């Protein structure tokens, strides 16, 4: 084992500042994955020749919780002898900086952020030496060291790897944080993971996870103006280019879609560069949301999402965001115009107007909760709430009784003017029921029809309810209580016979109920 020295200037003057970088755990770890990917992409052909055509990049992150150390290991092409010194100088970018390793800062900055003592061991493909260098940050700062020793160990030429060992970690993640780290890393490297080029592995507490990433579901539904029409996958492919006055080229490609379910977690755009996510880790509400998505409580804001690969645009050196300049603004303007002008795939219009149809399970649950809540109204108070006037009774109609598997109902009794009334309150999700709501006994089973009985039914799958309520519990309860007030008033008018009535007195009766008994929440 031989010892050699390496020049690390100007690291001495700036290395201490890296401890205060605004890194996240996943952002700091991403620097190592970037370097491995960059090495793999630039040496892919040779790696496949040496290993086999089945070669696949593998980056393993090991959280040693017992010692509070982190090891990052990859099987990329390693750090070659001619790149060794530049690799450990701060701000010395590689000669080819068109990949994911471009600023010459990442490994040094993230390692110093993590640890006061870190070590890099690397073996470059086609070279016969493994090199190990260790950074003792407090000692380097204290002694103003400009050169460090590194060790050389003979190894077979065809081996290739890099291992980074972080010791004396001051920011070691808690077990609960490791899951979040995994989710973010999977999102950042989704393109390489899903293309089959990268296995990103995290080991912790005797567990091993090969990270994966799954996109949220895209809306598959008819155009909002033709709800009976064919289903459409609401996803639009995006591809455009433009050139700056100085002849710099910019390109954008990807897709924009509509989420199957509204979300504040998965909405917005994920912006990638060179295959890596820069802005918009889906799941942590950091996706990019341009102004044309509208207000936060709007449908477009909560439904629009997409992935866009940007080429030619500048990013911050920590790769945490794009630099917002006139060219970035131009990209957003062109994107907005592209979406607005497409009449064959009117993404923005559909996102704004589409009324999501809830599943039967969701509707059933909403029906049960709404009916149970309404059936808890104060039966004693209700008899004093009504202004009694007469209305002509409606002839009974032979209307289909709802499928018992597609409805939920409850009854409650109330005493009014010395007579006991039985009230049936029903929420139906039977699509054969065409009326929004019904009042009477004509839709009750024959054995339930009797004097002083009233049925009140609301269809949760009627177009009105799917457009304006969906499965929102409060909205369903509000509508159902209005219908209950109408049904009770109507039933009592019929019971009283031929007394005079007016539309005004009918409305006042409903107001009395809704202002008193039916306004109370149990």
Secondary structure as a PSIPRED ss2 file (coil, helix, strand):
# PSIPRED VFORMAT (PSIPRED V4.0)

   1 X C   1.000  0.000  0.000
   2 X E   0.000  0.000  1.000
   3 X E   0.000  0.000  1.000
   4 X E   0.000  0.000  1.000
   5 X E   0.000  0.000  1.000
   6 X E   0.000  0.000  1.000
   7 X E   0.000  0.000  1.000
   8 X C   1.000  0.000  0.000
   9 X C   1.000  0.000  0.000
  10 X C   1.000  0.000  0.000
  11 X H   0.000  1.000  0.000
  12 X H   0.000  1.000  0.000
  13 X H   0.000  1.000  0.000
  14 X H   0.000  1.000  0.000
  15 X H   0.000  1.000  0.000
  16 X H   0.000  1.000  0.000
  17 X H   0.000  1.000  0.000
  18 X H   0.000  1.000  0.000
  19 X H   0.000  1.000  0.000
  20 X H   0.000  1.000  0.000
  21 X C   1.000  0.000  0.000
  22 X C   1.000  0.000  0.000
  23 X C   1.000  0.000  0.000
  24 X C   1.000  0.000  0.000
  25 X H   0.000  1.000  0.000
  26 X H   0.000  1.000  0.000
  27 X H   0.000  1.000  0.000
  28 X H   0.000  1.000  0.000
  29 X H   0.000  1.000  0.000
  30 X H   0.000  1.000  0.000
  31 X H   0.000  1.000  0.000
  32 X H   0.000  1.000  0.000
  33 X H   0.000  1.000  0.000
  34 X H   0.000  1.000  0.000
  35 X H   0.000  1.000  0.000
  36 X H   0.000  1.000  0.000
  37 X H   0.000  1.000  0.000
  38 X H   0.000  1.000  0.000
  39 X H   0.000  1.000  0.000
  40 X H   0.000  1.000  0.000
  41 X H   0.000  1.000  0.000
  42 X H   0.000  1.000  0.000
  43 X C   1.000  0.000  0.000
  44 X H   0.000  1.000  0.000
  45 X H   0.000  1.000  0.000
  46 X H   0.000  1.000  0.000
  47 X H   0.000  1.000  0.000
  48 X H   0.000  1.000  0.000
  49 X H   0.000  1.000  0.000
  50 X H   0.000  1.000  0.000
  51 X C   1.000  0.000  0.000
  52 X C   1.000  0.000  0.000
  53 X C   1.000  0.000  0.000
  54 X C   1.000  0.000  0.000
  55 X C   1.000  0.000  0.000
  56 X C   1.000  0.000  0.000
  57 X E   0.000  0.000  1.000
  58 X E   0.000  0.000  1.000
  59 X E   0.000  0.000  1.000
  60 X E   0.000  0.000  1.000
  61 X E   0.000  0.000  1.000
  62 X E   0.000  0.000  1.000
  63 X E   0.000  0.000  1.000
  64 X E   0.000  0.000  1.000
  65 X C   1.000  0.000  0.000
  66 X C   1.000  0.000  0.000
  67 X C   1.000  0.000  0.000
  68 X C   1.000  0.000  0.000
  69 X E   0.000  0.000  1.000
  70 X E   0.000  0.000  1.000
  71 X E   0.000  0.000  1.000
  72 X E   0.000  0.000  1.000
  73 X E   0.000  0.000  1.000
  74 X E   0.000  0.000  1.000
  75 X C   1.000  0.000  0.000
  76 X C   1.000  0.000  0.000
  77 X C   1.000  0.000  0.000
  78 X C   1.000  0.000  0.000
  79 X C   1.000  0.000  0.000
  80 X C   1.000  0.000  0.000
  81 X H   0.000  1.000  0.000
  82 X H   0.000  1.000  0.000
  83 X H   0.000  1.000  0.000
  84 X H   0.000  1.000  0.000
  85 X H   0.000  1.000  0.000
  86 X H   0.000  1.000  0.000
  87 X H   0.000  1.000  0.000
  88 X C   1.000  0.000  0.000
  89 X C   1.000  0.000  0.000
  90 X C   1.000  0.000  0.000
  91 X C   1.000  0.000  0.000
  92 X C   1.000  0.000  0.000
  93 X C   1.000  0.000  0.000
  94 X C   1.000  0.000  0.000
  95 X C   1.000  0.000  0.000
  96 X C   1.000  0.000  0.000
  97 X C   1.000  0.000  0.000
  98 X C   1.000  0.000  0.000
  99 X C   1.000  0.000  0.000
 100 X C   1.000  0.000  0.000
 101 X C   1.000  0.000  0.000
 102 X C   1.000  0.000  0.000
 103 X C   1.000  0.000  0.000
 104 X C   1.000  0.000  0.000
 105 X C   1.000  0.000  0.000
 106 X H   0.000  1.000  0.000
 107 X H   0.000  1.000  0.000
 108 X H   0.000  1.000  0.000
 109 X H   0.000  1.000  0.000
 110 X H   0.000  1.000  0.000
 111 X H   0.000  1.000  0.000
 112 X H   0.000  1.000  0.000
 113 X H   0.000  1.000  0.000
 114 X H   0.000  1.000  0.000
 115 X E   0.000  0.000  1.000
 116 X E   0.000  0.000  1.000
 117 X E   0.000  0.000  1.000
 118 X E   0.000  0.000  1.000
 119 X E   0.000  0.000  1.000
 120 X E   0.000  0.000  1.000
 121 X E   0.000  0.000  1.000
 122 X E   0.000  0.000  1.000
 123 X E   0.000  0.000  1.000
 124 X C   1.000  0.000  0.000
 125 X C   1.000  0.000  0.000
 126 X C   1.000  0.000  0.000
 127 X C   1.000  0.000  0.000
 128 X C   1.000  0.000  0.000
 129 X E   0.000  0.000  1.000
 130 X E   0.000  0.000  1.000
 131 X E   0.000  0.000  1.000
 132 X E   0.000  0.000  1.000
 133 X E   0.000  0.000  1.000
 134 X E   0.000  0.000  1.000
 135 X E   0.000  0.000  1.000
 136 X E   0.000  0.000  1.000
 137 X H   0.000  1.000  0.000
 138 X H   0.000  1.000  0.000
 139 X H   0.000  1.000  0.000
 140 X H   0.000  1.000  0.000
 141 X H   0.000  1.000  0.000
 142 X H   0.000  1.000  0.000
 143 X H   0.000  1.000  0.000
 144 X C   1.000  0.000  0.000
 145 X C   1.000  0.000  0.000
 146 X C   1.000  0.000  0.000
 147 X E   0.000  0.000  1.000
 148 X E   0.000  0.000  1.000
 149 X E   0.000  0.000  1.000
 150 X E   0.000  0.000  1.000
 151 X E   0.000  0.000  1.000
 152 X E   0.000  0.000  1.000
 153 X E   0.000  0.000  1.000
 154 X E   0.000  0.000  1.000
 155 X C   1.000  0.000  0.000
 156 X C   1.000  0.000  0.000
 157 X C   1.000  0.000  0.000
 158 X C   1.000  0.000  0.000
 159 X C   1.000  0.000  0.000
 160 X C   1.000  0.000  0.000
 161 X E   0.000  0.000  1.000
 162 X E   0.000  0.000  1.000
 163 X E   0.000  0.000  1.000
 164 X E   0.000  0.000  1.000
 165 X E   0.000  0.000  1.000
 166 X E   0.000  0.000  1.000
 167 X E   0.000  0.000  1.000
 168 X E   0.000  0.000  1.000
 169 X E   0.000  0.000  1.000
 170 X C   1.000  0.000  0.000
 171 X C   1.000  0.000  0.000
 172 X C   1.000  0.000  0.000
 173 X C   1.000  0.000  0.000
 174 X C   1.000  0.000  0.000
 175 X H   0.000  1.000  0.000
 176 X H   0.000  1.000  0.000
 177 X H   0.000  1.000  0.000
 178 X H   0.000  1.000  0.000
 179 X H   0.000  1.000  0.000
 180 X H   0.000  1.000  0.000
 181 X H   0.000  1.000  0.000
 182 X H   0.000  1.000  0.000
 183 X H   0.000  1.000  0.000
 184 X H   0.000  1.000  0.000
 185 X H   0.000  1.000  0.000
 186 X H   0.000  1.000  0.000
 187 X H   0.000  1.000  0.000
 188 X H   0.000  1.000  0.000
 189 X C   1.000  0.000  0.000
 190 X H   0.000  1.000  0.000
 191 X H   0.000  1.000  0.000
 192 X H   0.000  1.000  0.000
 193 X H   0.000  1.000  0.000
 194 X H   0.000  1.000  0.000
 195 X C   1.000  0.000  0.000
 196 X C   1.000  0.000  0.000
 197 X C   1.000  0.000  0.000
 198 X E   0.000  0.000  1.000
 199 X E   0.000  0.000  1.000
 200 X E   0.000  0.000  1.000
 201 X E   0.000  0.000  1.000
 202 X E   0.000  0.000  1.000
 203 X E   0.000  0.000  1.000
 204 X E   0.000  0.000  1.000
 205 X C   1.000  0.000  0.000
 206 X C   1.000  0.000  0.000
 207 X E   0.000  0.000  1.000
 208 X E   0.000  0.000  1.000
 209 X E   0.000  0.000  1.000
 210 X E   0.000  0.000  1.000
 211 X C   1.000  0.000  0.000
 212 X C   1.000  0.000  0.000
 213 X C   1.000  0.000  0.000
 214 X C   1.000  0.000  0.000
 215 X C   1.000  0.000  0.000
 216 X C   1.000  0.000  0.000
 217 X C   1.000  0.000  0.000
 218 X E   0.000  0.000  1.000
 219 X C   1.000  0.000  0.000
 220 X E   0.000  0.000  1.000
 221 X E   0.000  0.000  1.000
 222 X C   1.000  0.000  0.000
 223 X C   1.000  0.000  0.000
 224 X C   1.000  0.000  0.000
 225 X C   1.000  0.000  0.000
 226 X C   1.000  0.000  0.000
 227 X C   1.000  0.000  0.000
 228 X C   1.000  0.000  0.000
 229 X C   1.000  0.000  0.000
 230 X C   1.000  0.000  0.000
 231 X C   1.000  0.000  0.000
 232 X E   0.000  0.000  1.000
 233 X E   0.000  0.000  1.000
 234 X C   1.000  0.000  0.000
 235 X E   0.000  0.000  1.000
 236 X E   0.000  0.000  1.000
 237 X E   0.000  0.000  1.000
 238 X E   0.000  0.000  1.000
 239 X E   0.000  0.000  1.000
 240 X E   0.000  0.000  1.000
 241 X E   0.000  0.000  1.000
 242 X E   0.000  0.000  1.000
 243 X E   0.000  0.000  1.000
 244 X C   1.000  0.000  0.000
 245 X C   1.000  0.000  0.000
 246 X C   1.000  0.000  0.000
 247 X C   1.000  0.000  0.000
 248 X C   1.000  0.000  0.000
 249 X E   0.000  0.000  1.000
 250 X E   0.000  0.000  1.000
 251 X E   0.000  0.000  1.000
 252 X E   0.000  0.000  1.000
 253 X E   0.000  0.000  1.000
 254 X E   0.000  0.000  1.000
 255 X E   0.000  0.000  1.000
 256 X E   0.000  0.000  1.000
 257 X E   0.000  0.000  1.000
 258 X E   0.000  0.000  1.000
 259 X E   0.000  0.000  1.000
 260 X C   1.000  0.000  0.000
 261 X C   1.000  0.000  0.000
 262 X C   1.000  0.000  0.000
 263 X C   1.000  0.000  0.000
 264 X C   1.000  0.000  0.000
 265 X C   1.000  0.000  0.000
 266 X C   1.000  0.000  0.000
 267 X C   1.000  0.000  0.000
 268 X E   0.000  0.000  1.000
 269 X E   0.000  0.000  1.000
 270 X E   0.000  0.000  1.000
 271 X E   0.000  0.000  1.000
 272 X E   0.000  0.000  1.000
 273 X E   0.000  0.000  1.000
 274 X C   1.000  0.000  0.000
 275 X C   1.000  0.000  0.000
 276 X E   0.000  0.000  1.000
 277 X E   0.000  0.000  1.000
 278 X E   0.000  0.000  1.000
 279 X E   0.000  0.000  1.000
 280 X C   1.000  0.000  0.000
 281 X C   1.000  0.000  0.000
 282 X C   1.000  0.000  0.000
 283 X C   1.000  0.000  0.000
 284 X C   1.000  0.000  0.000
 285 X C   1.000  0.000  0.000
 286 X C   1.000  0.000  0.000
 287 X C   1.000  0.000  0.000
 288 X E   0.000  0.000  1.000
 289 X C   1.000  0.000  0.000
 290 X C   1.000  0.000  0.000
 291 X H   0.000  1.000  0.000
 292 X H   0.000  1.000  0.000
 293 X H   0.000  1.000  0.000
 294 X C   1.000  0.000  0.000
 295 X C   1.000  0.000  0.000
 296 X C   1.000  0.000  0.000
 297 X C   1.000  0.000  0.000
 298 X C   1.000  0.000  0.000
 299 X H   0.000  1.000  0.000
 300 X H   0.000  1.000  0.000
 301 X H   0.000  1.000  0.000
 302 X H   0.000  1.000  0.000
 303 X H   0.000  1.000  0.000
 304 X E   0.000  0.000  1.000
 305 X E   0.000  0.000  1.000
 306 X E   0.000  0.000  1.000
 307 X E   0.000  0.000  1.000
 308 X E   0.000  0.000  1.000
 309 X E   0.000  0.000  1.000
 310 X E   0.000  0.000  1.000
 311 X E   0.000  0.000  1.000
 312 X C   1.000  0.000  0.000
 313 X C   1.000  0.000  0.000
 314 X C   1.000  0.000  0.000
 315 X E   0.000  0.000  1.000
 316 X C   1.000  0.000  0.000
 317 X C   1.000  0.000  0.000
 318 X C   1.000  0.000  0.000
 319 X C   1.000  0.000  0.000
 320 X C   1.000  0.000  0.000
 321 X C   1.000  0.000  0.000
 322 X E   0.000  0.000  1.000
 323 X C   1.000  0.000  0.000
 324 X C   1.000  0.000  0.000
 325 X C   1.000  0.000  0.000
 326 X H   0.000  1.000  0.000
 327 X H   0.000  1.000  0.000
 328 X H   0.000  1.000  0.000
 329 X H   0.000  1.000  0.000
 330 X H   0.000  1.000  0.000
 331 X H   0.000  1.000  0.000
 332 X H   0.000  1.000  0.000
 333 X H   0.000  1.000  0.000
 334 X H   0.000  1.000  0.000
 335 X H   0.000  1.000  0.000
 336 X H   0.000  1.000  0.000
 337 X H   0.000  1.000  0.000
 338 X H   0.000  1.000  0.000
 339 X H   0.000  1.000  0.000
 340 X H   0.000  1.000  0.000
 341 X H   0.000  1.000  0.000
 342 X C   1.000  0.000  0.000
 343 X C   1.000  0.000  0.000
 344 X C   1.000  0.000  0.000
 345 X C   1.000  0.000  0.000
 346 X C   1.000  0.000  0.000
 347 X H   0.000  1.000  0.000
 348 X H   0.000  1.000  0.000
 349 X H   0.000  1.000  0.000
 350 X H   0.000  1.000  0.000
 351 X H   0.000  1.000  0.000
 352 X H   0.000  1.000  0.000
 353 X H   0.000  1.000  0.000
 354 X C   1.000  0.000  0.000
 355 X C   1.000  0.000  0.000
 356 X C   1.000  0.000  0.000
 357 X C   1.000  0.000  0.000
 358 X C   1.000  0.000  0.000
 359 X C   1.000  0.000  0.000
 360 X H   0.000  1.000  0.000
 361 X H   0.000  1.000  0.000
 362 X H   0.000  1.000  0.000
 363 X H   0.000  1.000  0.000
 364 X H   0.000  1.000  0.000
 365 X H   0.000  1.000  0.000
 366 X H   0.000  1.000  0.000
 367 X H   0.000  1.000  0.000
 368 X H   0.000  1.000  0.000
 369 X H   0.000  1.000  0.000
 370 X H   0.000  1.000  0.000
 371 X H   0.000  1.000  0.000
 372 X H   0.000  1.000  0.000
 373 X H   0.000  1.000  0.000
 374 X H   0.000  1.000  0.000
 375 X C   1.000  0.000  0.000
 376 X C   1.000  0.000  0.000
 377 X C   1.000  0.000  0.000
 378 X C   1.000  0.000  0.000
 379 X H   0.000  1.000  0.000
 380 X H   0.000  1.000  0.000
 381 X H   0.000  1.000  0.000
 382 X H   0.000  1.000  0.000
 383 X C   1.000  0.000  0.000
 384 X C   1.000  0.000  0.000
 385 X C   1.000  0.000  0.000
 386 X C   1.000  0.000  0.000
 387 X C   1.000  0.000  0.000
 388 X C   1.000  0.000  0.000
 389 X C   1.000  0.000  0.000
 390 X C   1.000  0.000  0.000
 391 X C   1.000  0.000  0.000
 392 X C   1.000  0.000  0.000
 393 X C   1.000  0.000  0.000
 394 X C   1.000  0.000  0.000
 395 X C   1.000  0.000  0.000
 396 X C   1.000  0.000  0.000
 397 X C   1.000  0.000  0.000
 398 X C   1.000  0.000  0.000
 399 X C   1.000  0.000  0.000
 400 X C   1.000  0.000  0.000
 401 X C   1.000  0.000  0.000
 402 X C   1.000  0.000  0.000
 403 X C   1.000  0.000  0.000
 404 X H   0.000  1.000  0.000
 405 X H   0.000  1.000  0.000
 406 X H   0.000  1.000  0.000
 407 X E   0.000  0.000  1.000
 408 X E   0.000  0.000  1.000
 409 X E   0.000  0.000  1.000
 410 X E   0.000  0.000  1.000
 411 X E   0.000  0.000  1.000
 412 X E   0.000  0.000  1.000
 413 X E   0.000  0.000  1.000
 414 X E   0.000  0.000  1.000
 415 X E   0.000  0.000  1.000
 416 X E   0.000  0.000  1.000
 417 X C   1.000  0.000  0.000
 418 X C   1.000  0.000  0.000
 419 X E   0.000  0.000  1.000
 420 X E   0.000  0.000  1.000
 421 X E   0.000  0.000  1.000
 422 X E   0.000  0.000  1.000
 423 X E   0.000  0.000  1.000
 424 X E   0.000  0.000  1.000
 425 X E   0.000  0.000  1.000
 426 X E   0.000  0.000  1.000
 427 X E   0.000  0.000  1.000
 428 X E   0.000  0.000  1.000
 429 X C   1.000  0.000  0.000
 430 X C   1.000  0.000  0.000
 431 X C   1.000  0.000  0.000
 432 X C   1.000  0.000  0.000
 433 X C   1.000  0.000  0.000
 434 X C   1.000  0.000  0.000
 435 X C   1.000  0.000  0.000
 436 X C   1.000  0.000  0.000
 437 X E   0.000  0.000  1.000
 438 X E   0.000  0.000  1.000
 439 X E   0.000  0.000  1.000
 440 X E   0.000  0.000  1.000
 441 X C   1.000  0.000  0.000
 442 X C   1.000  0.000  0.000
 443 X C   1.000  0.000  0.000
 444 X C   1.000  0.000  0.000
 445 X C   1.000  0.000  0.000
 446 X H   0.000  1.000  0.000
 447 X H   0.000  1.000  0.000
 448 X H   0.000  1.000  0.000
 449 X C   1.000  0.000  0.000
 450 X C   1.000  0.000  0.000
 451 X C   1.000  0.000  0.000
 452 X C   1.000  0.000  0.000
 453 X E   0.000  0.000  1.000
 454 X E   0.000  0.000  1.000
 455 X E   0.000  0.000  1.000
 456 X E   0.000  0.000  1.000
 457 X E   0.000  0.000  1.000
 458 X E   0.000  0.000  1.000
 459 X E   0.000  0.000  1.000
 460 X C   1.000  0.000  0.000
 461 X C   1.000  0.000  0.000
 462 X C   1.000  0.000  0.000
 463 X H   0.000  1.000  0.000
 464 X H   0.000  1.000  0.000
 465 X H   0.000  1.000  0.000
 466 X H   0.000  1.000  0.000
 467 X H   0.000  1.000  0.000
 468 X H   0.000  1.000  0.000
 469 X C   1.000  0.000  0.000
 470 X C   1.000  0.000  0.000
 471 X C   1.000  0.000  0.000
 472 X C   1.000  0.000  0.000
 473 X H   0.000  1.000  0.000
 474 X H   0.000  1.000  0.000
 475 X H   0.000  1.000  0.000
 476 X H   0.000  1.000  0.000
 477 X H   0.000  1.000  0.000
 478 X H   0.000  1.000  0.000
 479 X H   0.000  1.000  0.000
 480 X H   0.000  1.000  0.000
 481 X H   0.000  1.000  0.000
 482 X H   0.000  1.000  0.000
 483 X H   0.000  1.000  0.000
 484 X H   0.000  1.000  0.000
 485 X H   0.000  1.000  0.000
 486 X H   0.000  1.000  0.000
 487 X H   0.000  1.000  0.000
 488 X H   0.000  1.000  0.000
 489 X H   0.000  1.000  0.000
 490 X H   0.000  1.000  0.000
 491 X H   0.000  1.000  0.000
 492 X H   0.000  1.000  0.000
 493 X H   0.000  1.000  0.000
 494 X H   0.000  1.000  0.000
 495 X H   0.000  1.000  0.000
 496 X C   1.000  0.000  0.000
 497 X C   1.000  0.000  0.000
 498 X C   1.000  0.000  0.000
 499 X C   1.000  0.000  0.000
 500 X C   1.000  0.000  0.000
 501 X C   1.000  0.000  0.000
 502 X C   1.000  0.000  0.000
 503 X H   0.000  1.000  0.000
 504 X H   0.000  1.000  0.000
 505 X H   0.000  1.000  0.000
 506 X H   0.000  1.000  0.000
 507 X H   0.000  1.000  0.000
 508 X H   0.000  1.000  0.000
 509 X H   0.000  1.000  0.000
 510 X H   0.000  1.000  0.000
 511 X H   0.000  1.000  0.000
 512 X H   0.000  1.000  0.000
 513 X H   0.000  1.000  0.000
 514 X H   0.000  1.000  0.000
 515 X H   0.000  1.000  0.000
 516 X C   1.000  0.000  0.000
 517 X H   0.000  1.000  0.000
 518 X H   0.000  1.000  0.000
 519 X H   0.000  1.000  0.000
 520 X C   1.000  0.000  0.000
 521 X C   1.000  0.000  0.000
 522 X C   1.000  0.000  0.000
